[in-house]
Amino acid sequence: MYELQRMLEQLLAEGGFVMPPLLCCATLAWWGIGARFAILQNPSVSDSDLWQSRHNTEKKHGLISDFMQEIAQSPKTEMHQQSILVRYIDKLGTHQKLIISVVAIAPLLGLLGTVTGMIETFKGLGESSLFSQSGGVAGGIAEALITTQMGLVVAAPAILVSRALERRADILHMRMLNILTVVNTCED
């Protein structure tokens, strides 16, 4: 635990003023991904087995199970079914905009840190006071590179995981559409 704290303090010190917002971006991205992952749990149970157990409140299989139970209890009108479907499609998109926003912002914050680090380096070179300061040219360049790296470290994995979750959401959406088709063509 002490090592993690020391590493975090070093990152904050070396990364400059951009590092705290980048760490906040990382926290937000992974919180959103975790919450989205929990919502998009894909049951390994088949739709027909779920439909058979839709009245059993002890067995919960996530979003698809909840969707089936609500469809089973709703009036068989298309308007009611479509309103339920729209509500569940909205649930499939939960936290996606947050993740996309963080993925877009993190590299820009990293670039901002790069630019400010390079400006400080060139200011020091212009004033010829750089060699008397601790860190010298290397300190400014290190700040620039650390923030760029952190911006990319936040964004790149978040993009990959977000794409995988989006595919999962698409699969669940298709399952919901199939369930509606089956419910409307067959009666209990």
WOBELZI-V775672 format. One record per helix or strand of 3 or more residues. SS is the DSSP state (A for helix, B for strand). FROM is the first residue (numbers start at 0). TO is the last residue. If there is no record, write none. Layout:
# WOBELZI-V775672
((SS	FROM	TO) (SS	FROM	TO))
This chain:
# WOBELZI-V775672
((A	1	14) (A	17	38) (A	46	51) (A	62	72) (A	77	91) (A	95	126) (A	135	184))
